[in-house]
């Protein structure tokens, strides 16, 4: 489980793709806190750490994760949002996240408003049905509040701290971005019988 509070902005130092998936090697100051087999959210995708060596560690990324997230497009040099799994004695500062990306969206527009930056993200209607104004959403693993939503897109507002500490500060129009909707909304839908086949 994660909270969407990014702990470090890591750098992908290698991507080794093969028929079975890919191996990502990431460099981060978090490496000394990670053990073999630990769960780490990488741009919101829960992955298992392997091959820890100094400030570097790896992840085996299966084909399913490559297909359903933006990790399939990642290259060496990319900056990635990293979060260690939530400890039972820690504060829940963001919102409950599983690291199970529901799908991807596309950055459609960026505009500054005061000290914040408004990011408009286009997304599929199958995801947007779970998105509500003032509700929570994970964008590349960052817990954010939805400030506007319609049938094709939604807005989030980024404060200077988020712009500085995450890869969203350098995002550009057209970029593919990972989305995880609020899991509570999906459970409520299923319990009231509204789940779609």
C-alpha positions in Angstrom: 0.0 0.0 0.0 1.1 3.5 -0.8 0.0 7.1 -0.1 1.1 9.0 -3.1 3.6 11.1 -1.3 6.7 10.9 -3.4 9.9 10.3 -1.4 12.5 10.7 -4.2 12.9 11.6 -7.8 15.0 8.7 -9.1 16.8 8.4 -12.4 16.4 5.4 -14.8 20.0 4.4 -15.7 19.2 1.4 -17.8 16.3 -0.3 -19.5 16.9 -3.8 -20.8 13.9 -5.0 -22.8 13.4 -8.6 -24.0 10.6 -10.9 -25.1 9.6 -11.5 -21.4 9.4 -7.9 -20.3 12.0 -5.4 -19.2 14.5 -4.8 -16.4 14.7 -1.2 -15.1 17.7 0.0 -13.2 17.1 3.1 -11.1 19.5 5.3 -9.1 18.1 6.9 -6.0 19.1 8.0 -2.5 16.4 5.6 -1.2 18.5 2.5 -2.1 20.0 2.1 1.4 16.4 1.8 2.7 15.4 -0.9 0.2 15.8 -4.6 0.7 15.5 -7.4 -1.9 11.8 -8.1 -2.5 10.5 -4.8 -1.1 7.6 -3.1 -2.9 8.4 0.3 -4.4 6.0 2.5 -6.4 7.7 3.7 -9.6 5.5 6.4 -11.3 2.7 4.8 -9.3 3.3 1.2 -10.5 4.0 -1.2 -7.6 7.2 -3.1 -8.5 9.5 -5.5 -6.6 13.1 -4.4 -5.9 15.9 -6.6 -7.0 19.7 -6.4 -7.5 20.4 -3.6 -5.0 24.0 -2.3 -5.5 25.0 1.0 -3.8 22.6 3.7 -4.9 21.1 1.5 -7.7 18.5 -1.1 -7.7 16.4 -3.0 -10.3 12.9 -4.1 -11.1 11.6 -6.9 -13.3 8.7 -5.4 -15.2 6.3 -7.9 -16.8 4.6 -7.4 -20.1 1.2 -6.7 -18.4 2.7 -3.7 -16.6 4.5 -2.5 -19.7 1.2 -2.7 -21.6 -1.0 -1.0 -19.0 1.3 1.8 -17.9 3.6 4.4 -19.2 6.6 2.2 -18.2 6.5 0.7 -21.6 7.7 4.0 -23.0 10.4 4.8 -20.4 14.0 5.2 -21.4 17.4 5.6 -19.7 17.6 9.2 -18.3 14.0 9.4 -17.4 13.1 10.8 -14.0 10.7 8.6 -12.0 8.6 9.2 -8.9 9.5 6.8 -6.1 7.7 5.9 -3.0 8.4 3.1 -0.5 5.6 0.9 0.7 3.6 2.4 3.7 4.6 1.1 7.1 1.8 0.3 9.6 3.0 2.9 12.0 3.2 5.8 9.5 0.9 8.6 8.8 -1.5 8.3 5.8 -0.6 11.7 4.3 -2.0 11.3 0.8 -4.7 8.8 0.1 -4.9 5.0 -0.1 -3.2 3.7 -3.2 -2.4 0.1 -4.2 0.2 0.8 -7.0 -2.2 -1.0 -9.4 -2.4 1.5 -12.3 -5.9 1.5 -13.8 -4.9 3.0 -17.1 -3.1 5.9 -18.7 -4.0 9.5 -19.6 -2.5 12.1 -21.8 -1.4 15.6 -20.7 -3.7 17.8 -22.8 -2.8 21.3 -21.4 -0.7 23.2 -18.9 -1.4 26.6 -17.5 -0.1 28.6 -14.6 -2.5 30.1 -12.1 -0.9 32.2 -9.3 1.9 30.0 -7.8 0.2 26.7 -9.0 0.2 24.9 -12.3 -3.1 23.5 -13.7 -2.6 20.2 -15.6 -5.4 19.0 -17.8 -5.4 15.2 -18.4 -7.4 13.5 -21.1 -8.6 10.0 -20.0 -10.9 7.2 -21.1 -14.5 7.4 -19.9 -14.1 4.0 -18.2 -11.7 5.7 -15.8 -13.4 9.1 -15.6 -16.6 7.5 -14.2 -14.6 7.1 -10.9 -13.2 10.6 -10.9 -15.1 13.3 -8.9 -14.4 16.9 -8.3 -12.5 17.4 -5.0 -11.8 13.6 -4.9 -8.4 12.0 -4.9 -6.5 10.5 -7.9 -3.0 9.3 -8.3 -1.1 10.8 -11.3 2.2 9.1 -11.9 2.1 7.9 -8.3 1.4 11.4 -6.9 -1.7 11.8 -4.7 -3.6 14.8 -6.0 -7.0 16.5 -5.7 -9.2 16.7 -8.8 -10.2 20.4 -9.3 -12.4 19.9 -12.4 -13.8 16.9 -14.3 -16.0 16.4 -17.4 -16.7 13.6 -19.9 -13.3 13.6 -21.5 -10.7 15.1 -19.1 -9.9 16.3 -15.6 -7.7 19.0 -14.0 -5.3 18.8 -11.1 -3.5 21.8 -9.5 0.2 21.4 -8.6 1.7 23.5 -5.8 5.4 24.5 -6.0 6.4 21.6 -3.7 4.9 19.1 -6.1 6.5 20.8 -9.1 9.9 20.6 -7.5 9.8 17.2 -5.9 8.1 15.1 -8.6 8.5 14.5 -12.4 5.2 16.4 -12.9 7.2 19.6 -12.7 8.8 18.8 -16.0 5.8 17.3 -17.7 4.9 18.4 -21.2 1.7 18.4 -23.3 1.3 15.0 -25.0 3.0 13.0 -22.3 1.5 9.6 -21.3 0.8 9.5 -17.6 -0.2 6.7 -15.2 -3.6 7.0 -13.4 -4.9 5.1 -10.4 -8.4 6.1 -9.4 -9.7 5.9 -5.8 -10.1 2.2 -5.0 -13.1 3.0 -2.7 -15.1 4.2 -5.7 -14.6 0.9 -7.5 -15.7 -1.1 -4.4 -18.7 1.1 -3.9 -19.7 0.6 -7.6 -19.4 -3.2 -7.3 -21.3 -3.3 -4.0 -24.3 -1.4 -5.3 -24.5 -3.5 -8.4 -23.3 -0.9 -10.9 -20.1 -2.7 -12.1 -19.9 -3.1 -15.9 -18.9 -6.4 -17.4 
